[in-house]
């Protein structure tokens, strides 16, 4: 399913595996998400040197096994066969190659995907959010139908287990007294340490640790499990006006509950006109888009229950992961500004979700 080169290739040589006789131009794109994966824009040229087509060349994370890359591309093909045009196709390799993936001399996998216009929206309108959830529902239905011959899975949501592990880490270590700045720290580490102190203050002010203990002690009911996207958030849904032009970066997909995708996407959006994050359960704030989702793929009461709890636990877990990655592991990221913006968004939501519990509205139960 791939064409492997004997030497380490640059982007032009890699593109030649798909476009052996076609003139094209390659330019780097900022992006690759928080992982910093290399991303290039590829413009195919006609005889007059004008752009005749556009693609995105992306290197997958170092160490990715070919089998997983092939599985992701099969998922894309399944979704497109189901008529979901918002998922961009991957270009097939030119003969004598096979499939859609190139492995370079270092073993990194590469894909060439059709370019789609559009941009992510941080605070979508109701019409835009409705269009996105309709697309997500069609994706979930298409995957479920493709697995029609397999026994249906029912069980605890893996996403819940991952979030509870992060909450338990907060309960064990806390966020108080992060290490003070040192000359060896990067500007990102110094900035994140300040945000960790802010998170600790929010927890203290809202009486948050007992709330976290109650949240971690919940026993969510078993739900239907299937292949879901797992990393669908506002940066991965592109819009042209009110239309979803693309759902991109399906590389994190795995078995979980569709409620995890809903919590991830809805929780990543700001609510237009609302200050300081979500001021209520996601299922209330985005009621109309969720009804549009349910018209395509029904949601059980247990799945609805999970959406809000997964969001709430995900805010805690997201902050814990960022604090650990930056302060304890010392990871570097290609765009520190984007990292700080993501942490700031989670901090706004931390305050609001703890405020809900503070108000005694029974959201945890």
N, C-alpha and C positions, 0 to 999 in steps of 0.2 A: 504493500500500500504506500510505499515511499520510494524516493530516488535518493540514494546516498552518494555524496561526493567524497573523493579521496583527500581533498585539501579543504582548509578553512576558507569559506567563500565570503565575499562581500555581497551586499544586497543586489548588485547588478547580476553577478554570476548566479545567485540563487534564483532570481526572477527568470533567468534564461531557462530554467527547468520547466516553467509554464509557458514562456513566451520566447521560443528559440529563434524565430525569424521576424519578430514584430518589434518595431522601434518603440522605445519607451523612455521616460524620464523617471528618476527616483529621487525623492527628497525626504529627509527625516521629518517625522511628526513628533511633537511633544505628546507624551502620553505613555501608554503602557501601564496606566493605573498606578497604584501604590507599589507594584512589584518592579516597575522600571523595565519591563520587557521591551525590547527594541521594536519600534513601529515605524514603517515607511509608507509614504504615499507614492503610488505608482501610476503615472499617466501614460496610457497607450496613445501613440501618435499615428495619424493618418499620413498619406503620401505628401501632404502639404505641411507636415509638421505640427498640425493642430491636434488638440486633445480629442480622442475618439472613444475613450473609455477610461475608467478610473478604478483602481483597486487599492486595498490596504495589505501590505506585507507585514506580517507579525511573527516575531520569534516567540515561541512558547517558553514557559519557565524552564530554566536549565534543569536537566535531569528528568524531564517528563518522559515516560516510556511511550514508545510508538503505539502500543496497544491502546493507551488511553486517548491519544490524539485521534486515532482511527475511530474509536467509539464516539467521541464528540462529533466528528464529522458525519458519522452515520446518523446521529441524532438530528443534526442540521438537515440532512437529506430527508429524514422521516418527516420533519416539520414542514419542509417545503412541499413534499408530496401530498401533505394534508392541506395544502393551499395557504399556508401561513407565510405570505410574501415578506412580512416584516423581518424575518430571519434571513440575513444575506447569505447567498450561496458561496461556497469555496470553488475556486477554479480547478479543473482537472489538469493534471500534469500532461505535458506533451509526450508522445511516444519517444523513446521506449519506456518511459516511466509509467507507473500505475498509481491510481488513487489520487490524493489531493495534498499530500504532505511531503516535504523535503526535509531530510536530515543532513546538516552540514558536517564538516570534518570534525567538529568538536562534539557532535552528537545532539546539538540543539535542533528541535523541530521547528519548521516554518510552515506557514499557511498563507495563501493569497486569497483574499476575500473581496467580494464585490463592495465597492464604496457606496455608501448611502448618504444622501444629504440629510440635514437636520442637526439638531442640537438638544442636549438634555435641558430640562427645565426644573429649577429648584422648587418652585411653588406653582404647580400646574393648576389650571382652571378645572372646574368640575367636568367640563367636556373633555379636556385632555386626559384627566385621570380616568374617566370612564372609558375612553378609547384604549388606554394602556391596560386596564383590567380586563377589558374584553379580549384583547390580544393575549394576555396571560392565561385567561380561561381557555382559549382555543389551544394554546400550547399544552396546558395540562390535559385537556381532553384528547388531543392527538397522541400524546405519549401514552396515555392510559389505553387507548384503543390499539396502539401498536403492540402493546404488551398483552393483548387480549387472550393469548394462549397460555399466559403464565398465571399461576395461582395468585389471587389478590392478596397483598400483604396488609396486615393490620397489626398495629403494635404501638409502643411508646414512640413519640417523635424524637429522632436523634437530635434535632435542633434544640429540644428542651434539655436533654442531657448535657449538651455542650455549654449551654448558658448557665445551667446550675453549677457546673464545675467552676466557671468563672466567678459566680456569686460566692461560692464557698471559699475561693481564694481571697476575695475581698473581706469576707467575714473572718478569715484566719489572719491575714496580714494587715488589713485595713489600708486606708489611704493617708493616714496621718503621718506627719514627719517624713516626707520624702527626702532623700539625700540632698544636701545643699550643693549649690553650684561649685564646680572646681575648675581650675585652669584647663583640665583635660576635656571638659565637656564641650560639646558642639552647641551652637546657638539653638538648635532644635531641642536638645536635651534640657537646656536652661528654661526654654519657653514651656516645655511639657511639664517640667517640675512645678512651675507656677500654676499650671492648670490642674495638676494633681492636688495641690494644696487647696485650690478653689473647690474641687470635687469633695475633698474631705470636709470643708466648711459647709457645703450644701448638705451633706449627710448629717452632720451634727445639728444644723439648724432645723432640719426636717425630722429629726429623730429617725434617721434612715436605717440604721443597722437592725432594729427589730423588724422593720418592714422587709428588709432583705432576707432575714431569717424566715419569715412567714412565706415569702415568695419561693424560697428554695425548698421549703417543706411541702409545697403543693404536689399533688400526684395527678397529673393530667390524665384524662381518659385515653385509652387506645384509639387510634384514628387510622384511616386509610393511608398507606404509604406507597409512593411511586417515585419514578425519576422526576426530579424537579430541578430548577435552575440554581437555587441556593445563593447566588450572588446577583440577583436582579435588584438593582437600586437605581436611584435617579440618574446616575452617570451612564447607565447602560440602556436607557430607553431614550431614543431620539425622536424628536417631533419636528414636523413641518406644519406650522400653524396648529390645528387641532388634530392632525393625523399622526399616528405613530409611523414613522418612516423606517425605524429599525430597532430591533432588540439585539444587542451585541454582547460579545464576550460570554459565551455559554460554557466556558472551560471549567467552572466549579461545580457542574451539575452532579447530582448524586441522589441516592434514595432518601426521601424524607417526606414530610407532609406538605401538601400544597399551601397550608396555612403559613408555613415558614416563608414561602415566596411572598405571600400577601403582607406579612408583617415586615419583611425586609424592604419591600418597595414602598408601601404606604408610610412606614416609619422613616424613610429617607427623604420624604417630601416635607417642605414647609407648607403650612396652611396659609393661603393668601389672606392678608389682613390680620392674622393672629400674631401676637407678640410673645416671644419667649417660649417657643416650642409648642408641642401639642398640649392642649388644655382639657383633654378628655380622652376616653378610649378611642383608638383608631376606628373601630367599627361604627362609632357615632360620627366622628369627624368626616369620614369618607363613605357615608351611608349610601348615597346614590351610585357612585362607582361600584361599590360592592354588590348592589342589587343588579347592576349590569353584568357583573361576573357571574352571579348566581343564576341569571337567566340562561347562561351557556353551560356552566358547570355548577350544579347545586352544592351548597355548603351545608354540612351537618352542624348542629348546634355545638358539638364538641370542637369542630374546626373553628367556628366563630369565637368560641371561648378561648381557644389557643392563640388566635391572632393577637389579641391585646396582651396576653401574658408573655408571648414570645417577644413582642415589641418591648415591653417593660424590662424583661430580663436581658434583652439584647442591648439596651442602652447601658446597663451595668456592665455586661460582658464586653461590649465594645470599648468602653473606657478602660477597663482592666487590661485588655489586650494591648491597647495603645501604650498605656503606662509601662507595661512589662517590656514590650518590644523596644521602646525608645530608651527608657531609663535603666532597665536591668540587663537587657541583651545588647543594647547599644547599636541597634540596627540603623543603617543609613537608608534614606529614601530620596528618590530623584527630585521630588517636589515638596520640600518642607512646608511651604505655604499651604498646600493642599492637605497635608497631615494636620496642621494646626486648625484649618477650617473645619475638618471633619471632627476633631476633638471638641471644638467650640460648639458645633451643632449638637453633639451628644451631651455636652454640659447643659445646654438650654433644655434639652429634653429630660435630663436628670432632675432638674429643678421642678419641672412641670409634673412628671410622673410621681415624684415624692409628695408634691403638693396635693395631688389627687388622694393619695393615701392619708395624708394629714387631715384632709377634709372629712374623712370617715365615711366615704361613699361606698365602701364594701367592694371596691374594684378587685381586690385580691381574691375574693371568695367565689 
